[in-house]
Amino acid sequence: MLKKLYLIRHAKAERRVDWNSHGKSDFDRPLRSEGILEFSQFCESFQAFSKLEKVYSSELKRAVQTAELINKFHDIDFETSPEINHGQSPRAILDFLLSRTEKVIGYTGHEPEMSMISRLLLGGDFAIHFKKGTVAVIDLEKEVLESLSYPRLFI
């Protein structure tokens, strides 16, 4: 049974307007070098990632790259699924995550789904605005936000 959920918004990606102006799909929009550097430094400092049993990721490139950085620094396996992609309903994403067999997992994904999932878990009027690279650790047994961090705290 899942006890803790790490909600991890992808790191800084290429700007949507620049990417889309070249006719490229948003699905393939990658992290920009600044995002990779900041999140790498964050991963080195944020030892709580080592408690993860697995990370589940949206299939969008920027979320996968974020999961890959967690894997690189903490050797945490990750798996992608179309069921948790950007654009899926927050309730469906949460149901997918709650059905996992691990006790402590991460989810790399996107806004506004992250804020909406935090609202579902923490109460109707409370939601977290996830800046790029933000990590919220939610204790599901106690129904509390255990910690909230983002890369700029560690640079």
N, CA, C and O atoms as a GROMACS GRO file, in nm:
protein
  620
    1MET      N    1   0.083  -0.118   0.000
    1MET     CA    2   0.000   0.000   0.000
    1MET      C    3   0.088   0.125   0.000
    1MET      O    4   0.185   0.133   0.074
    2LEU      N    5   0.053   0.221  -0.083
    2LEU     CA    6   0.130   0.344  -0.096
    2LEU      C    7   0.119   0.428   0.030
    2LEU      O    8   0.010   0.456   0.079
    3LYS      N    9   0.236   0.468   0.083
    3LYS     CA   10   0.240   0.547   0.206
    3LYS      C   11   0.286   0.691   0.180
    3LYS      O   12   0.239   0.784   0.245
    4LYS      N   13   0.379   0.707   0.085
    4LYS     CA   14   0.429   0.841   0.053
    4LYS      C   15   0.434   0.859  -0.097
    4LYS      O   16   0.470   0.769  -0.172
    5LEU      N   17   0.397   0.980  -0.139
    5LEU     CA   18   0.397   1.015  -0.280
    5LEU      C   19   0.479   1.142  -0.298
    5LEU      O   20   0.452   1.245  -0.235
    6TYR      N   21   0.578   1.135  -0.385
    6TYR     CA   22   0.658   1.251  -0.422
    6TYR      C   23   0.602   1.303  -0.554
    6TYR      O   24   0.611   1.235  -0.656
    7LEU      N   25   0.544   1.421  -0.552
    7LEU     CA   26   0.497   1.485  -0.674
    7LEU      C   27   0.611   1.573  -0.725
    7LEU      O   28   0.654   1.665  -0.656
    8ILE      N   29   0.660   1.544  -0.844
    8ILE     CA   30   0.779   1.609  -0.897
    8ILE      C   31   0.746   1.673  -1.032
    8ILE      O   32   0.726   1.603  -1.131
    9ARG      N   33   0.739   1.805  -1.034
    9ARG     CA   34   0.716   1.870  -1.163
    9ARG      C   35   0.846   1.869  -1.242
    9ARG      O   36   0.955   1.886  -1.186
   10HIS      N   37   0.834   1.847  -1.372
   10HIS     CA   38   0.954   1.843  -1.456
   10HIS      C   39   1.037   1.970  -1.439
   10HIS      O   40   0.986   2.076  -1.402
   11ALA      N   41   1.166   1.957  -1.465
   11ALA     CA   42   1.259   2.071  -1.457
   11ALA      C   43   1.231   2.169  -1.572
   11ALA      O   44   1.144   2.144  -1.656
   12LYS      N   45   1.304   2.278  -1.574
   12LYS     CA   46   1.281   2.382  -1.675
   12LYS      C   47   1.303   2.327  -1.816
   12LYS      O   48   1.407   2.268  -1.847
   13ALA      N   49   1.203   2.348  -1.898
   13ALA     CA   50   1.205   2.298  -2.036
   13ALA      C   51   1.225   2.413  -2.134
   13ALA      O   52   1.218   2.530  -2.098
   14GLU      N   53   1.249   2.375  -2.258
   14GLU     CA   54   1.253   2.476  -2.365
   14GLU      C   55   1.123   2.555  -2.361
   14GLU      O   56   1.018   2.501  -2.328
   15ARG      N   57   1.131   2.681  -2.394
   15ARG     CA   58   1.011   2.765  -2.392
   15ARG      C   59   0.912   2.718  -2.498
   15ARG      O   60   0.947   2.698  -2.614
   16ARG      N   61   0.789   2.702  -2.454
   16ARG     CA   62   0.683   2.650  -2.543
   16ARG      C   63   0.670   2.734  -2.669
   16ARG      O   64   0.660   2.680  -2.779
   17VAL      N   65   0.670   2.866  -2.655
   17VAL     CA   66   0.650   2.953  -2.770
   17VAL      C   67   0.763   2.936  -2.872
   17VAL      O   68   0.737   2.935  -2.992
   18ASP      N   69   0.886   2.923  -2.825
   18ASP     CA   70   1.000   2.903  -2.916
   18ASP      C   71   0.991   2.767  -2.984
   18ASP      O   72   1.013   2.754  -3.104
   19TRP      N   73   0.959   2.666  -2.906
   19TRP     CA   74   0.953   2.528  -2.956
   19TRP      C   75   0.841   2.514  -3.059
   19TRP      O   76   0.862   2.459  -3.167
   20ASN      N   77   0.724   2.564  -3.024
   20ASN     CA   78   0.607   2.549  -3.112
   20ASN      C   79   0.619   2.634  -3.239
   20ASN      O   80   0.560   2.600  -3.341
   21SER      N   81   0.695   2.745  -3.234
   21SER     CA   82   0.709   2.831  -3.352
   21SER      C   83   0.784   2.760  -3.464
   21SER      O   84   0.776   2.800  -3.580
   22HIS      N   85   0.855   2.654  -3.430
   22HIS     CA   86   0.926   2.574  -3.531
   22HIS      C   87   0.843   2.452  -3.574
   22HIS      O   88   0.893   2.363  -3.643
   23GLY      N   89   0.716   2.450  -3.533
   23GLY     CA   90   0.627   2.342  -3.574
   23GLY      C   91   0.655   2.209  -3.506
   23GLY      O   92   0.614   2.105  -3.556
   24LYS      N   93   0.723   2.212  -3.393
   24LYS     CA   94   0.757   2.089  -3.321
   24LYS      C   95   0.647   2.055  -3.221
   24LYS      O   96   0.578   2.143  -3.170
   25SER      N   97   0.632   1.927  -3.194
   25SER     CA   98   0.531   1.878  -3.101
   25SER      C   99   0.570   1.908  -2.956
   25SER      O  100   0.686   1.891  -2.918
   26ASP      N  101   0.473   1.954  -2.877
   26ASP     CA  102   0.497   1.979  -2.735
   26ASP      C  103   0.537   1.851  -2.663
   26ASP      O  104   0.608   1.855  -2.563
   27PHE      N  105   0.490   1.737  -2.713
   27PHE     CA  106   0.523   1.607  -2.654
   27PHE      C  107   0.675   1.588  -2.648
   27PHE      O  108   0.727   1.527  -2.554
   28ASP      N  109   0.746   1.639  -2.748
   28ASP     CA  110   0.891   1.619  -2.760
   28ASP      C  111   0.973   1.735  -2.704
   28ASP      O  112   1.095   1.736  -2.719
   29ARG      N  113   0.909   1.832  -2.639
   29ARG     CA  114   0.981   1.949  -2.588
   29ARG      C  115   1.072   1.906  -2.473
   29ARG      O  116   1.024   1.855  -2.372
   30PRO      N  117   1.204   1.925  -2.488
   30PRO     CA  118   1.301   1.877  -2.388
   30PRO      C  119   1.329   1.979  -2.279
   30PRO      O  120   1.285   2.094  -2.285
   31LEU      N  121   1.404   1.934  -2.180
   31LEU     CA  122   1.458   2.026  -2.079
   31LEU      C  123   1.562   2.114  -2.146
   31LEU      O  124   1.632   2.072  -2.238
   32ARG      N  125   1.572   2.236  -2.099
   32ARG     CA  126   1.680   2.321  -2.149
   32ARG      C  127   1.802   2.301  -2.060
   32ARG      O  128   1.791   2.246  -1.950
   33SER      N  129   1.917   2.345  -2.107
   33SER     CA  130   2.042   2.318  -2.034
   33SER      C  131   2.037   2.374  -1.892
   33SER      O  132   2.088   2.311  -1.800
   34GLU      N  133   1.976   2.491  -1.874
   34GLU     CA  134   1.962   2.549  -1.740
   34GLU      C  135   1.881   2.458  -1.648
   34GLU      O  136   1.914   2.441  -1.531
   35GLY      N  137   1.775   2.399  -1.702
   35GLY     CA  138   1.691   2.308  -1.624
   35GLY      C  139   1.766   2.182  -1.585
   35GLY      O  140   1.752   2.133  -1.473
   36ILE      N  141   1.844   2.130  -1.677
   36ILE     CA  142   1.923   2.009  -1.649
   36ILE      C  143   2.025   2.039  -1.539
   36ILE      O  144   2.041   1.960  -1.446
   37LEU      N  145   2.095   2.152  -1.551
   37LEU     CA  146   2.195   2.188  -1.451
   37LEU      C  147   2.133   2.209  -1.313
   37LEU      O  148   2.180   2.152  -1.215
   38GLU      N  149   2.027   2.289  -1.306
   38GLU     CA  150   1.962   2.316  -1.177
   38GLU      C  151   1.909   2.189  -1.113
   38GLU      O  152   1.929   2.166  -0.994
   39PHE      N  153   1.840   2.105  -1.193
   39PHE     CA  154   1.781   1.985  -1.134
   39PHE      C  155   1.888   1.883  -1.098
   39PHE      O  156   1.871   1.808  -1.002
   40SER      N  157   1.998   1.879  -1.172
   40SER     CA  158   2.110   1.790  -1.136
   40SER      C  159   2.168   1.830  -1.002
   40SER      O  160   2.194   1.745  -0.916
   41GLN      N  161   2.189   1.960  -0.982
   41GLN     CA  162   2.241   2.007  -0.853
   41GLN      C  163   2.142   1.978  -0.741
   41GLN      O  164   2.181   1.942  -0.630
   42PHE      N  165   2.015   1.995  -0.772
   42PHE     CA  166   1.910   1.964  -0.674
   42PHE      C  167   1.914   1.816  -0.638
   42PHE      O  168   1.906   1.780  -0.520
   43CYS      N  169   1.926   1.729  -0.738
   43CYS     CA  170   1.930   1.585  -0.712
   43CYS      C  171   2.048   1.546  -0.624
   43CYS      O  172   2.035   1.458  -0.539
   44GLU      N  173   2.161   1.610  -0.644
   44GLU     CA  174   2.279   1.582  -0.561
   44GLU      C  175   2.254   1.617  -0.415
   44GLU      O  176   2.302   1.548  -0.325
   45SER      N  177   2.178   1.723  -0.391
   45SER     CA  178   2.155   1.771  -0.255
   45SER      C  179   2.032   1.713  -0.188
   45SER      O  180   2.026   1.703  -0.065
   46PHE      N  181   1.933   1.673  -0.266
   46PHE     CA  182   1.804   1.630  -0.211
   46PHE      C  183   1.807   1.479  -0.185
   46PHE      O  184   1.764   1.400  -0.269
   47GLN      N  185   1.858   1.442  -0.070
   47GLN     CA  186   1.878   1.301  -0.037
   47GLN      C  187   1.748   1.224  -0.016
   47GLN      O  188   1.748   1.101  -0.018
   48ALA      N  189   1.637   1.295   0.002
   48ALA     CA  190   1.509   1.227   0.020
   48ALA      C  191   1.472   1.142  -0.102
   48ALA      O  192   1.394   1.048  -0.091
   49PHE      N  193   1.528   1.176  -0.220
   49PHE     CA  194   1.501   1.093  -0.338
   49PHE      C  195   1.545   0.949  -0.316
   49PHE      O  196   1.488   0.857  -0.374
   50SER      N  197   1.647   0.928  -0.233
   50SER     CA  198   1.700   0.793  -0.211
   50SER      C  199   1.598   0.701  -0.144
   50SER      O  200   1.615   0.579  -0.143
   51LYS      N  201   1.491   0.757  -0.087
   51LYS     CA  202   1.387   0.677  -0.023
   51LYS      C  203   1.286   0.622  -0.123
   51LYS      O  204   1.205   0.535  -0.089
   52LEU      N  205   1.290   0.672  -0.246
   52LEU     CA  206   1.195   0.627  -0.348
   52LEU      C  207   1.220   0.483  -0.389
   52LEU      O  208   1.335   0.441  -0.405
   53GLU      N  209   1.114   0.408  -0.405
   53GLU     CA  210   1.126   0.273  -0.458
   53GLU      C  211   1.117   0.273  -0.610
   53GLU      O  212   1.177   0.190  -0.677
   54LYS      N  213   1.041   0.369  -0.664
   54LYS     CA  214   1.025   0.378  -0.809
   54LYS      C  215   0.966   0.514  -0.842
   54LYS      O  216   0.898   0.575  -0.761
   55VAL      N  217   0.995   0.560  -0.964
   55VAL     CA  218   0.935   0.683  -1.016
   55VAL      C  219   0.849   0.646  -1.136
   55VAL      O  220   0.892   0.571  -1.223
   56TYR      N  221   0.730   0.701  -1.139
   56TYR     CA  222   0.640   0.687  -1.254
   56TYR      C  223   0.637   0.821  -1.323
   56TYR      O  224   0.624   0.926  -1.260
   57SER      N  225   0.650   0.818  -1.456
   57SER     CA  226   0.664   0.941  -1.531
   57SER      C  227   0.566   0.950  -1.646
   57SER      O  228   0.532   0.851  -1.711
   58SER      N  229   0.520   1.072  -1.669
   58SER     CA  230   0.453   1.106  -1.793
   58SER      C  231   0.547   1.068  -1.907
   58SER      O  232   0.669   1.065  -1.889
   59GLU      N  233   0.492   1.040  -2.022
   59GLU     CA  234   0.576   1.005  -2.138
   59GLU      C  235   0.635   1.126  -2.208
   59GLU      O  236   0.721   1.111  -2.295
   60LEU      N  237   0.591   1.247  -2.174
   60LEU     CA  238   0.644   1.365  -2.240
   60LEU      C  239   0.792   1.379  -2.209
   60LEU      O  240   0.836   1.356  -2.096
   61LYS      N  241   0.869   1.417  -2.310
   61LYS     CA  242   1.014   1.414  -2.301
   61LYS      C  243   1.070   1.485  -2.178
   61LYS      O  244   1.161   1.432  -2.113
   62ARG      N  245   1.019   1.602  -2.145
   62ARG     CA  246   1.074   1.678  -2.033
   62ARG      C  247   1.052   1.607  -1.900
   62ARG      O  248   1.136   1.617  -1.810
   63ALA      N  249   0.941   1.536  -1.884
   63ALA     CA  250   0.916   1.459  -1.761
   63ALA      C  251   1.008   1.336  -1.756
   63ALA      O  252   1.061   1.302  -1.650
   64VAL      N  253   1.025   1.270  -1.870
   64VAL     CA  254   1.115   1.154  -1.876
   64VAL      C  255   1.258   1.196  -1.843
   64VAL      O  256   1.327   1.127  -1.768
   65GLN      N  257   1.302   1.309  -1.899
   65GLN     CA  258   1.438   1.356  -1.870
   65GLN      C  259   1.455   1.387  -1.721
   65GLN      O  260   1.562   1.363  -1.665
   66THR      N  261   1.352   1.439  -1.658
   66THR     CA  262   1.357   1.467  -1.514
   66THR      C  263   1.370   1.336  -1.436
   66THR      O  264   1.449   1.327  -1.343
   67ALA      N  265   1.293   1.235  -1.475
   67ALA     CA  266   1.303   1.103  -1.411
   67ALA      C  267   1.441   1.042  -1.433
   67ALA      O  268   1.497   0.978  -1.344
   68GLU      N  269   1.496   1.063  -1.552
   68GLU     CA  270   1.631   1.012  -1.581
   68GLU      C  271   1.736   1.076  -1.490
   68GLU      O  272   1.831   1.010  -1.450
   69LEU      N  273   1.719   1.204  -1.458
   69LEU     CA  274   1.815   1.270  -1.368
   69LEU      C  275   1.806   1.212  -1.227
   69LEU      O  276   1.908   1.194  -1.161
   70ILE      N  277   1.685   1.184  -1.181
   70ILE     CA  278   1.669   1.120  -1.050
   70ILE      C  279   1.737   0.983  -1.052
   70ILE      O  280   1.806   0.946  -0.957
   71ASN      N  281   1.717   0.909  -1.160
   71ASN     CA  282   1.781   0.778  -1.176
   71ASN      C  283   1.933   0.790  -1.175
   71ASN      O  284   2.002   0.711  -1.112
   72LYS      N  285   1.984   0.890  -1.246
   72LYS     CA  286   2.129   0.909  -1.257
   72LYS      C  287   2.194   0.932  -1.121
   72LYS      O  288   2.301   0.878  -1.093
   73PHE      N  289   2.130   1.012  -1.037
   73PHE     CA  290   2.191   1.049  -0.909
   73PHE      C  291   2.153   0.956  -0.794
   73PHE      O  292   2.223   0.951  -0.693
   74HIS      N  293   2.043   0.883  -0.807
   74HIS     CA  294   1.996   0.801  -0.695
   74HIS      C  295   1.966   0.657  -0.734
   74HIS      O  296   1.920   0.579  -0.650
   75ASP      N  297   1.991   0.620  -0.859
   75ASP     CA  298   1.971   0.484  -0.905
   75ASP      C  299   1.830   0.432  -0.875
   75ASP      O  300   1.812   0.321  -0.825
   76ILE      N  301   1.730   0.516  -0.906
   76ILE     CA  302   1.590   0.481  -0.885
   76ILE      C  303   1.529   0.446  -1.020
   76ILE      O  304   1.531   0.528  -1.112
   77ASP      N  305   1.475   0.327  -1.032
   77ASP     CA  306   1.409   0.287  -1.156
   77ASP      C  307   1.289   0.375  -1.183
   77ASP      O  308   1.224   0.425  -1.091
   78PHE      N  309   1.260   0.394  -1.312
   78PHE     CA  310   1.139   0.467  -1.348
   78PHE      C  311   1.068   0.398  -1.462
   78PHE      O  312   1.127   0.320  -1.537
   79GLU      N  313   0.941   0.429  -1.472
   79GLU     CA  314   0.854   0.369  -1.573
   79GLU      C  315   0.761   0.478  -1.626
   79GLU      O  316   0.710   0.560  -1.549
   80THR      N  317   0.740   0.479  -1.756
   80THR     CA  318   0.648   0.576  -1.815
   80THR      C  319   0.514   0.509  -1.841
   80THR      O  320   0.504   0.387  -1.853
   81SER      N  321   0.410   0.592  -1.850
   81SER     CA  322   0.277   0.541  -1.881
   81SER      C  323   0.193   0.651  -1.945
   81SER      O  324   0.196   0.766  -1.900
   82PRO      N  325   0.120   0.618  -2.051
   82PRO     CA  326   0.031   0.717  -2.112
   82PRO      C  327  -0.084   0.755  -2.018
   82PRO      O  328  -0.147   0.859  -2.036
   83GLU      N  329  -0.110   0.672  -1.920
   83GLU     CA  330  -0.220   0.698  -1.826
   83GLU      C  331  -0.193   0.817  -1.735
   83GLU      O  332  -0.285   0.869  -1.670
   84ILE      N  333  -0.066   0.861  -1.729
   84ILE     CA  334  -0.032   0.972  -1.640
   84ILE      C  335   0.028   1.090  -1.717
   84ILE      O  336   0.096   1.174  -1.659
   85ASN      N  337   0.002   1.096  -1.847
   85ASN     CA  338   0.050   1.205  -1.930
   85ASN      C  339  -0.024   1.335  -1.900
   85ASN      O  340  -0.134   1.335  -1.845
   86HIS      N  341   0.040   1.445  -1.938
   86HIS     CA  342  -0.023   1.577  -1.933
   86HIS      C  343  -0.154   1.571  -2.012
   86HIS      O  344  -0.158   1.519  -2.124
   87GLY      N  345  -0.259   1.626  -1.953
   87GLY     CA  346  -0.389   1.625  -2.019
   87GLY      C  347  -0.484   1.519  -1.966
   87GLY      O  348  -0.605   1.527  -1.988
   88GLN      N  349  -0.430   1.419  -1.895
   88GLN     CA  350  -0.517   1.320  -1.830
   88GLN      C  351  -0.582   1.386  -1.709
   88GLN      O  352  -0.530   1.485  -1.656
   89SER      N  353  -0.694   1.334  -1.667
   89SER     CA  354  -0.760   1.394  -1.551
   89SER      C  355  -0.676   1.369  -1.425
   89SER      O  356  -0.621   1.260  -1.408
   90PRO      N  357  -0.667   1.469  -1.338
   90PRO     CA  358  -0.592   1.451  -1.213
   90PRO      C  359  -0.643   1.331  -1.132
   90PRO      O  360  -0.563   1.260  -1.072
   91ARG      N  361  -0.773   1.308  -1.130
   91ARG     CA  362  -0.830   1.195  -1.057
   91ARG      C  363  -0.780   1.063  -1.116
   91ARG      O  364  -0.746   0.971  -1.041
   92ALA      N  365  -0.776   1.053  -1.249
   92ALA     CA  366  -0.728   0.930  -1.314
   92ALA      C  367  -0.579   0.909  -1.286
   92ALA      O  368  -0.536   0.796  -1.261
   93ILE      N  369  -0.501   1.016  -1.290
   93ILE     CA  370  -0.358   1.005  -1.258
   93ILE      C  371  -0.340   0.959  -1.114
   93ILE      O  372  -0.260   0.869  -1.087
   94LEU      N  373  -0.413   1.019  -1.022
   94LEU     CA  374  -0.403   0.981  -0.882
   94LEU      C  375  -0.445   0.836  -0.861
   94LEU      O  376  -0.379   0.762  -0.788
   95ASP      N  377  -0.552   0.795  -0.924
   95ASP     CA  378  -0.596   0.654  -0.912
   95ASP      C  379  -0.488   0.559  -0.962
   95ASP      O  380  -0.463   0.455  -0.901
   96PHE      N  381  -0.423   0.594  -1.073
   96PHE     CA  382  -0.313   0.513  -1.125
   96PHE      C  383  -0.202   0.503  -1.020
   96PHE      O  384  -0.154   0.393  -0.992
   97LEU      N  385  -0.163   0.615  -0.963
   97LEU     CA  386  -0.054   0.617  -0.865
   97LEU      C  387  -0.091   0.539  -0.739
   97LEU      O  388  -0.008   0.464  -0.686
   98LEU      N  389  -0.213   0.556  -0.692
   98LEU     CA  390  -0.256   0.487  -0.570
   98LEU      C  391  -0.267   0.336  -0.589
   98LEU      O  392  -0.268   0.261  -0.491
   99SER      N  393  -0.276   0.291  -0.712
   99SER     CA  394  -0.289   0.147  -0.738
   99SER      C  395  -0.153   0.077  -0.746
   99SER      O  396  -0.148  -0.045  -0.762
  100ARG      N  397  -0.044   0.150  -0.734
  100ARG     CA  398   0.089   0.089  -0.740
  100ARG      C  399   0.114   0.008  -0.613
  100ARG      O  400   0.053   0.033  -0.509
  101THR      N  401   0.203  -0.089  -0.624
  101THR     CA  402   0.229  -0.180  -0.511
  101THR      C  403   0.339  -0.131  -0.417
  101THR      O  404   0.350  -0.179  -0.305
  102GLU      N  405   0.421  -0.036  -0.462
  102GLU     CA  406   0.529   0.015  -0.379
  102GLU      C  407   0.472   0.101  -0.265
  102GLU      O  408   0.357   0.145  -0.270
  103LYS      N  409   0.555   0.123  -0.163
  103LYS     CA  410   0.515   0.206  -0.050
  103LYS      C  411   0.552   0.353  -0.068
  103LYS      O  412   0.483   0.441  -0.016
  104VAL      N  413   0.661   0.380  -0.141
  104VAL     CA  414   0.709   0.516  -0.161
  104VAL      C  415   0.744   0.535  -0.309
  104VAL      O  416   0.838   0.472  -0.360
  105ILE      N  417   0.668   0.621  -0.376
  105ILE     CA  418   0.692   0.643  -0.519
  105ILE      C  419   0.698   0.791  -0.551
  105ILE      O  420   0.655   0.876  -0.473
  106GLY      N  421   0.754   0.819  -0.669
  106GLY     CA  422   0.753   0.953  -0.723
  106GLY      C  423   0.673   0.956  -0.850
  106GLY      O  424   0.655   0.854  -0.917
  107TYR      N  425   0.624   1.073  -0.883
  107TYR     CA  426   0.554   1.095  -1.010
  107TYR      C  427   0.610   1.220  -1.074
  107TYR      O  428   0.596   1.329  -1.018
  108THR      N  429   0.673   1.208  -1.190
  108THR     CA  430   0.719   1.326  -1.263
  108THR      C  431   0.614   1.361  -1.366
  108THR      O  432   0.577   1.281  -1.451
  109GLY      N  433   0.566   1.485  -1.355
  109GLY     CA  434   0.457   1.528  -1.441
  109GLY      C  435   0.454   1.678  -1.460
  109GLY      O  436   0.558   1.743  -1.462
  110HIS      N  437   0.334   1.731  -1.472
  110HIS     CA  438   0.312   1.865  -1.524
  110HIS      C  439   0.208   1.942  -1.444
  110HIS      O  440   0.131   1.885  -1.367
  111GLU      N  441   0.208   2.072  -1.466
  111GLU     CA  442   0.100   2.158  -1.419
  111GLU      C  443  -0.004   2.165  -1.530
  111GLU      O  444   0.034   2.159  -1.646
  112PRO      N  445  -0.131   2.176  -1.502
  112PRO     CA  446  -0.190   2.199  -1.370
  112PRO      C  447  -0.223   2.071  -1.293
  112PRO      O  448  -0.276   2.077  -1.182
  113GLU      N  449  -0.191   1.956  -1.351
  113GLU     CA  450  -0.227   1.830  -1.285
  113GLU      C  451  -0.164   1.817  -1.146
  113GLU      O  452  -0.229   1.768  -1.054
  114MET      N  453  -0.039   1.862  -1.130
  114MET     CA  454   0.027   1.851  -0.999
  114MET      C  455  -0.052   1.926  -0.891
  114MET      O  456  -0.079   1.871  -0.784
  115SER      N  457  -0.089   2.051  -0.919
  115SER     CA  458  -0.166   2.130  -0.821
  115SER      C  459  -0.298   2.064  -0.788
  115SER      O  460  -0.341   2.060  -0.673
  116MET      N  461  -0.363   2.012  -0.890
  116MET     CA  462  -0.494   1.950  -0.870
  116MET      C  463  -0.483   1.820  -0.789
  116MET      O  464  -0.570   1.791  -0.706
  117ILE      N  465  -0.378   1.742  -0.813
  117ILE     CA  466  -0.356   1.620  -0.736
  117ILE      C  467  -0.328   1.656  -0.590
  117ILE      O  468  -0.379   1.591  -0.498
  118SER      N  469  -0.246   1.760  -0.568
  118SER     CA  470  -0.219   1.801  -0.429
  118SER      C  471  -0.348   1.844  -0.360
  118SER      O  472  -0.367   1.817  -0.242
  119ARG      N  473  -0.436   1.910  -0.433
  119ARG     CA  474  -0.565   1.951  -0.376
  119ARG      C  475  -0.650   1.829  -0.340
  119ARG      O  476  -0.713   1.826  -0.234
  120LEU      N  477  -0.651   1.729  -0.426
  120LEU     CA  478  -0.727   1.607  -0.397
  120LEU      C  479  -0.675   1.537  -0.271
  120LEU      O  480  -0.753   1.484  -0.192
  121LEU      N  481  -0.543   1.539  -0.253
  121LEU     CA  482  -0.483   1.468  -0.141
  121LEU      C  483  -0.485   1.546  -0.009
  121LEU      O  484  -0.494   1.487   0.099
  122LEU      N  485  -0.478   1.679  -0.018
  122LEU     CA  486  -0.460   1.759   0.103
  122LEU      C  487  -0.582   1.839   0.145
  122LEU      O  488  -0.580   1.906   0.248
  123GLY      N  489  -0.686   1.831   0.068
  123GLY     CA  490  -0.807   1.903   0.105
  123GLY      C  491  -0.849   2.002  -0.002
  123GLY      O  492  -0.766   2.057  -0.074
  124GLY      N  493  -0.977   2.023  -0.011
  124GLY     CA  494  -1.036   2.101  -0.117
  124GLY      C  495  -0.984   2.240  -0.139
  124GLY      O  496  -0.974   2.283  -0.254
  125ASP      N  497  -0.949   2.314  -0.034
  125ASP     CA  498  -0.908   2.452  -0.051
  125ASP      C  499  -0.757   2.471  -0.055
  125ASP      O  500  -0.708   2.582  -0.076
  126PHE      N  501  -0.683   2.364  -0.035
  126PHE     CA  502  -0.538   2.374  -0.029
  126PHE      C  503  -0.477   2.313  -0.154
  126PHE      O  504  -0.503   2.197  -0.186
  127ALA      N  505  -0.398   2.391  -0.225
  127ALA     CA  506  -0.326   2.338  -0.341
  127ALA      C  507  -0.188   2.404  -0.346
  127ALA      O  508  -0.170   2.518  -0.302
  128ILE      N  509  -0.095   2.333  -0.398
  128ILE     CA  510   0.041   2.381  -0.413
  128ILE      C  511   0.058   2.425  -0.558
  128ILE      O  512   0.017   2.355  -0.650
  129HIS      N  513   0.118   2.541  -0.578
  129HIS     CA  514   0.156   2.581  -0.714
  129HIS      C  515   0.296   2.528  -0.738
  129HIS      O  516   0.391   2.566  -0.669
  130PHE      N  517   0.310   2.441  -0.834
  130PHE     CA  518   0.438   2.376  -0.862
  130PHE      C  519   0.517   2.454  -0.966
  130PHE      O  520   0.482   2.454  -1.084
  131LYS      N  521   0.624   2.520  -0.923
  131LYS     CA  522   0.718   2.577  -1.018
  131LYS      C  523   0.795   2.461  -1.079
  131LYS      O  524   0.794   2.349  -1.026
  132LYS      N  525   0.860   2.487  -1.189
  132LYS     CA  526   0.935   2.379  -1.254
  132LYS      C  527   1.042   2.326  -1.159
  132LYS      O  528   1.120   2.403  -1.102
  133GLY      N  529   1.046   2.194  -1.144
  133GLY     CA  530   1.142   2.129  -1.056
  133GLY      C  531   1.097   2.114  -0.912
  133GLY      O  532   1.170   2.057  -0.830
  134THR      N  533   0.978   2.163  -0.879
  134THR     CA  534   0.927   2.152  -0.741
  134THR      C  535   0.899   2.007  -0.705
  134THR      O  536   0.851   1.929  -0.787
  135VAL      N  537   0.930   1.973  -0.580
  135VAL     CA  538   0.901   1.840  -0.527
  135VAL      C  539   0.820   1.856  -0.399
  135VAL      O  540   0.862   1.922  -0.304
  136ALA      N  541   0.703   1.795  -0.398
  136ALA     CA  542   0.619   1.792  -0.277
  136ALA      C  543   0.613   1.647  -0.230
  136ALA      O  544   0.578   1.558  -0.307
  137VAL      N  545   0.646   1.625  -0.104
  137VAL     CA  546   0.637   1.491  -0.046
  137VAL      C  547   0.512   1.488   0.041
  137VAL      O  548   0.500   1.564   0.137
  138ILE      N  549   0.421   1.399   0.006
  138ILE     CA  550   0.294   1.390   0.078
  138ILE      C  551   0.287   1.256   0.151
  138ILE      O  552   0.298   1.149   0.090
  139ASP      N  553   0.267   1.264   0.281
  139ASP     CA  554   0.246   1.145   0.364
  139ASP      C  555   0.099   1.109   0.352
  139ASP      O  556   0.013   1.180   0.404
  140LEU      N  557   0.071   1.000   0.285
  140LEU     CA  558  -0.068   0.962   0.259
  140LEU      C  559  -0.138   0.905   0.381
  140LEU      O  560  -0.260   0.915   0.392
  141GLU      N  561  -0.062   0.847   0.474
  141GLU     CA  562  -0.123   0.793   0.596
  141GLU      C  563  -0.171   0.905   0.687
  141GLU      O  564  -0.278   0.897   0.746
  142LYS      N  565  -0.090   1.010   0.698
  142LYS     CA  566  -0.124   1.122   0.786
  142LYS      C  567  -0.201   1.232   0.711
  142LYS      O  568  -0.257   1.324   0.772
  143GLU      N  569  -0.204   1.220   0.578
  143GLU     CA  570  -0.270   1.318   0.492
  143GLU      C  571  -0.213   1.459   0.513
  143GLU      O  572  -0.287   1.556   0.529
  144VAL      N  573  -0.078   1.466   0.513
  144VAL     CA  574  -0.010   1.594   0.532
  144VAL      C  575   0.102   1.611   0.429
  144VAL      O  576   0.158   1.515   0.377
  145LEU      N  577   0.132   1.738   0.404
  145LEU     CA  578   0.248   1.773   0.323
  145LEU      C  579   0.369   1.760   0.413
  145LEU      O  580   0.382   1.834   0.511
  146GLU      N  581   0.457   1.668   0.381
  146GLU     CA  582   0.576   1.644   0.464
  146GLU      C  583   0.688   1.742   0.431
  146GLU      O  584   0.756   1.792   0.521
  147SER      N  585   0.707   1.770   0.303
  147SER     CA  586   0.809   1.868   0.265
  147SER      C  587   0.778   1.924   0.128
  147SER      O  588   0.707   1.864   0.048
  148LEU      N  589   0.833   2.042   0.104
  148LEU     CA  590   0.817   2.110  -0.024
  148LEU      C  591   0.952   2.172  -0.058
  148LEU      O  592   1.004   2.252   0.019
  149SER      N  593   1.008   2.135  -0.173
  149SER     CA  594   1.140   2.183  -0.212
  149SER      C  595   1.142   2.214  -0.360
  149SER      O  596   1.059   2.165  -0.437
  150TYR      N  597   1.237   2.296  -0.398
  150TYR     CA  598   1.257   2.322  -0.540
  150TYR      C  599   1.404   2.356  -0.564
  150TYR      O  600   1.474   2.396  -0.470
  151PRO      N  601   1.451   2.342  -0.687
  151PRO     CA  602   1.594   2.354  -0.714
  151PRO      C  603   1.660   2.482  -0.665
  151PRO      O  604   1.773   2.476  -0.617
  152ARG      N  605   1.597   2.595  -0.674
  152ARG     CA  606   1.660   2.721  -0.634
  152ARG      C  607   1.697   2.725  -0.486
  152ARG      O  608   1.779   2.808  -0.446
  153LEU      N  609   1.640   2.638  -0.404
  153LEU     CA  610   1.677   2.633  -0.263
  153LEU      C  611   1.819   2.581  -0.243
  153LEU      O  612   1.881   2.607  -0.140
  154PHE      N  613   1.870   2.506  -0.342
  154PHE     CA  614   1.998   2.437  -0.325
  154PHE      C  615   2.109   2.495  -0.412
  154PHE      O  616   2.216   2.435  -0.421
  155ILE      N  617   2.086   2.609  -0.476
  155ILE     CA  618   2.188   2.664  -0.565
  155ILE      C  619   2.248   2.788  -0.503
  155ILE      O  620   2.336   2.850  -0.563
   0.00000   0.00000   0.00000
